[in-house]
Amino acid sequence: MNERKHRPDTEEGIQNHTGAQRDADFMRPFLSEQRINTLKQALARRTRYITVVLDDIYHPHNISAVVRSCEAFGIQDIHVLQVENPFRPNKGVTKGSQQWITFHRYTSIEKCVNTLRQRGYLLLGADPPSKGHASLPVDQIELNTPLAIVFGREKEGLHQELRDMCDGLFHIPMTGLTESFNISVTVAISLYELRRKLDSIDRRIWELPEEEKADLFDDWCIKSVRKGPEVLREIKARLKIP
């Protein structure tokens, strides 16, 4: 939730700021220590070691629930394929979670996959086992390399092209008569299992580099202040900082 009230914007509050400081330093007078600590604690557990790919998800409620789950489990990046359907989260469902996530949007499956491969990701598509192909239970996924987990459309599932380009498939084992979970439930269960595994390995493998944490902290501090970008511009204008 954004903080709605500013501390008084006095000359005393900004007189020690210099052009060498980061944007977060300019926003500190408007943030409580509790808010700053909350942001830092979230950053300490943020990761890009696991990322989520959404293949043309079209229902706003599902999109929003997925975004909320990703943020809650500390996943920083969501890669969004918009081949046929626009990606439009419902802010009433996301509850502001979308502002803490980094979105990467594509209209080409090939470009999305190539980008992820260049960044060193193994791609695993969510798809139940069937005749002709194997699918790994989610609890058997190993985190010995950066992982992109790919989720398909609500009814049709993964585009065949994308499915063929994945390095493997995984599923959530089920014991009832229902054939599948809702996409948002599938994402939440998968991330819960993978986050549990992630927290059991050396954090130096998955935590963000310090410079990335600093960049996100700048961004989050601005977003935590009402009209943060305008406030920052005003402060820099007063101090004659470009």
C-alpha positions as CSV (number, residue, x, y, z in Angstrom):
1,M,0.0,0.0,0.0
2,N,1.3,3.5,-0.8
3,E,1.8,5.9,2.0
4,R,-0.7,8.7,1.6
5,K,0.9,11.3,3.8
6,H,4.1,13.2,3.3
7,R,6.4,14.5,6.0
8,P,6.7,18.3,5.8
9,D,8.7,19.3,2.7
10,T,11.1,21.7,4.4
11,E,14.5,23.1,3.5
12,E,15.9,21.3,6.5
13,G,14.5,18.0,5.1
14,I,16.4,18.3,1.9
15,Q,19.4,20.5,2.6
16,N,21.9,17.6,2.9
17,H,21.0,16.0,-0.4
18,T,23.5,16.2,-3.3
19,G,23.5,15.2,-6.9
20,A,25.6,12.1,-6.0
21,Q,22.7,10.6,-4.0
22,R,20.2,8.2,-5.3
23,D,16.5,8.9,-5.8
24,A,15.7,6.9,-2.7
25,D,17.7,9.4,-0.6
26,F,15.5,12.2,-1.8
27,M,12.3,10.3,-0.9
28,R,13.3,9.3,2.6
29,P,11.9,12.4,4.4
30,F,8.5,11.3,3.1
31,L,8.7,7.7,4.3
32,S,8.5,6.2,7.8
33,E,11.3,4.0,9.1
34,Q,8.8,1.1,9.2
35,R,8.1,1.6,5.5
36,I,11.8,1.7,4.6
37,N,12.5,-1.4,6.6
38,T,9.6,-3.2,4.9
39,L,10.9,-2.4,1.5
40,K,14.4,-3.5,2.4
41,Q,13.1,-6.8,3.8
42,A,11.2,-7.5,0.6
43,L,14.3,-6.7,-1.5
44,A,16.4,-9.1,0.6
45,R,14.2,-12.0,-0.6
46,R,13.6,-10.8,-4.1
47,T,14.8,-13.1,-6.9
48,R,15.2,-13.3,-10.7
49,Y,16.6,-16.8,-10.4
50,I,13.0,-18.0,-10.9
51,T,10.8,-16.2,-13.4
52,V,7.3,-16.7,-14.7
53,V,6.1,-16.7,-18.3
54,L,2.4,-16.2,-19.2
55,D,1.3,-17.4,-22.6
56,D,-1.6,-15.3,-23.7
57,I,-3.6,-15.4,-20.5
58,Y,-6.7,-13.4,-21.2
59,H,-9.0,-13.3,-18.1
60,P,-8.3,-10.2,-16.1
61,H,-9.1,-11.9,-12.8
62,N,-6.7,-14.7,-13.5
63,I,-4.0,-12.3,-14.7
64,S,-4.3,-10.3,-11.6
65,A,-4.3,-13.3,-9.2
66,V,-1.1,-14.5,-10.9
67,V,0.6,-11.1,-10.5
68,R,-0.4,-11.0,-6.9
69,S,1.0,-14.5,-6.3
70,C,4.3,-13.7,-8.0
71,E,4.8,-10.6,-5.9
72,A,3.9,-12.4,-2.7
73,F,6.5,-15.1,-3.4
74,G,9.2,-12.6,-4.2
75,I,9.3,-13.2,-8.0
76,Q,10.5,-9.9,-9.6
77,D,10.0,-10.6,-13.3
78,I,7.0,-11.7,-15.3
79,H,7.4,-12.3,-19.0
80,V,4.1,-11.8,-20.8
81,L,3.3,-13.2,-24.3
82,Q,0.6,-11.2,-26.0
83,V,0.2,-13.0,-29.3
84,E,-3.6,-12.9,-29.3
85,N,-4.8,-11.4,-26.0
86,P,-3.9,-8.1,-24.3
87,F,-2.4,-8.3,-20.8
88,R,-4.7,-6.2,-18.6
89,P,-4.5,-6.8,-14.8
90,N,-7.5,-5.8,-12.7
91,K,-6.2,-3.4,-10.1
92,G,-9.0,-4.3,-7.8
93,V,-7.6,-7.8,-7.6
94,T,-3.9,-7.1,-7.8
95,K,-4.3,-4.7,-4.8
96,G,-1.2,-2.7,-5.9
97,S,1.0,-5.7,-6.3
98,Q,1.7,-4.9,-10.0
99,Q,3.7,-1.8,-9.1
100,W,6.4,-3.9,-7.4
101,I,6.8,-6.3,-10.4
102,T,8.9,-5.9,-13.6
103,F,7.0,-6.8,-16.7
104,H,8.5,-7.9,-20.0
105,R,6.1,-8.0,-22.9
106,Y,6.4,-9.8,-26.2
107,T,4.3,-10.4,-29.3
108,S,6.6,-13.1,-30.6
109,I,7.1,-16.5,-29.0
110,E,10.5,-16.9,-30.5
111,K,11.7,-13.5,-29.2
112,C,10.5,-14.4,-25.7
113,V,12.2,-17.7,-25.7
114,N,15.4,-16.4,-27.2
115,T,15.5,-13.6,-24.6
116,L,15.1,-16.1,-21.7
117,R,17.7,-18.5,-23.1
118,Q,20.2,-15.6,-23.5
119,R,19.8,-14.9,-19.8
120,G,20.5,-18.5,-19.0
121,Y,17.1,-19.8,-18.1
122,L,15.8,-23.3,-18.4
123,L,12.2,-23.3,-19.6
124,L,9.7,-25.7,-18.1
125,G,6.1,-25.6,-19.3
126,A,3.1,-26.4,-17.1
127,D,1.4,-29.3,-18.9
128,P,0.0,-32.6,-17.4
129,P,1.4,-35.9,-18.6
130,S,-0.3,-37.6,-21.5
131,K,0.4,-40.2,-24.1
132,G,3.6,-39.3,-26.0
133,H,5.3,-37.0,-23.5
134,A,6.6,-37.0,-20.0
135,S,5.9,-34.3,-17.4
136,L,7.8,-33.8,-14.1
137,P,5.9,-33.5,-10.8
138,V,6.5,-29.9,-9.6
139,D,8.1,-31.2,-6.3
140,Q,10.8,-33.0,-8.4
141,I,12.0,-29.8,-10.1
142,E,15.7,-29.1,-9.3
143,L,16.9,-25.6,-8.9
144,N,20.5,-26.0,-10.3
145,T,20.0,-23.4,-13.0
146,P,17.9,-20.3,-13.4
147,L,14.3,-21.4,-14.1
148,A,11.5,-20.0,-16.2
149,I,8.2,-21.6,-15.6
150,V,5.7,-21.2,-18.4
151,F,1.9,-21.2,-18.0
152,G,-0.5,-21.5,-20.9
153,R,-3.9,-20.1,-21.8
154,E,-7.0,-20.9,-19.7
155,K,-8.6,-23.3,-22.1
156,E,-6.1,-24.1,-24.9
157,G,-3.0,-24.4,-22.7
158,L,0.4,-23.6,-24.2
159,H,0.8,-22.6,-27.8
160,Q,2.2,-25.7,-29.5
161,E,5.2,-23.7,-30.8
162,L,6.0,-22.6,-27.2
163,R,5.5,-26.0,-25.8
164,D,7.9,-27.5,-28.4
165,M,10.5,-24.9,-27.4
166,C,10.4,-25.7,-23.7
167,D,13.2,-27.7,-22.3
168,G,10.7,-29.9,-20.4
169,L,7.3,-30.0,-18.9
170,F,6.0,-30.2,-15.3
171,H,2.7,-30.7,-13.5
172,I,1.0,-30.6,-10.1
173,P,-0.1,-34.2,-9.2
174,M,-3.8,-34.5,-8.6
175,T,-5.9,-37.3,-7.0
176,G,-9.4,-36.2,-7.7
177,L,-11.7,-36.4,-10.7
178,T,-11.1,-32.8,-11.7
179,E,-8.7,-32.7,-14.7
180,S,-6.9,-29.4,-13.9
181,F,-6.5,-26.5,-11.6
182,N,-7.4,-22.9,-12.5
183,I,-4.4,-21.1,-13.9
184,S,-4.0,-18.8,-10.9
185,V,-4.1,-21.8,-8.5
186,T,-1.6,-23.6,-10.6
187,V,0.8,-20.7,-10.5
188,A,0.4,-20.2,-6.7
189,I,1.0,-23.9,-5.9
190,S,4.0,-24.1,-8.2
191,L,5.5,-21.0,-6.8
192,Y,4.9,-22.1,-3.2
193,E,6.8,-25.4,-3.9
194,L,9.6,-23.6,-5.8
195,R,10.0,-20.9,-3.2
196,R,10.3,-23.5,-0.5
197,K,13.1,-25.1,-2.4
198,L,14.8,-21.8,-3.2
199,D,14.9,-20.9,0.5
200,S,16.7,-24.1,1.2
201,I,19.7,-23.4,-1.0
202,D,22.5,-20.8,-0.7
203,R,20.9,-17.4,-1.0
204,R,23.9,-16.1,-2.9
205,I,22.7,-18.2,-5.8
206,W,19.3,-16.5,-6.1
207,E,19.4,-13.1,-4.5
208,L,19.6,-9.9,-6.5
209,P,22.9,-8.2,-7.1
210,E,23.4,-5.1,-4.9
211,E,23.1,-2.7,-7.8
212,E,19.7,-4.2,-8.9
213,K,18.5,-4.0,-5.3
214,A,19.5,-0.3,-5.2
215,D,17.7,0.4,-8.5
216,L,14.5,-1.3,-7.3
217,F,14.7,0.5,-3.9
218,D,14.8,3.8,-5.8
219,D,11.7,2.8,-7.7
220,W,9.9,1.4,-4.8
221,C,10.6,4.5,-2.6
222,I,9.2,6.7,-5.3
223,K,6.1,4.6,-5.7
224,S,5.5,4.5,-1.9
225,V,5.0,8.3,-1.8
226,R,1.8,9.8,-3.2
227,K,2.6,11.5,-6.4
228,G,6.2,10.3,-5.9
229,P,7.5,11.2,-9.4
230,E,6.2,14.8,-9.1
231,V,7.6,15.1,-5.6
232,L,11.0,13.9,-6.8
233,R,11.0,16.3,-9.8
234,E,10.2,19.2,-7.5
235,I,13.0,18.4,-5.1
236,K,15.6,18.1,-7.9
237,A,14.4,21.3,-9.4
238,R,14.9,23.1,-6.1
239,L,18.4,21.7,-5.9
240,K,19.0,22.3,-9.6
241,I,19.8,18.6,-10.2
242,P,19.2,17.4,-13.7
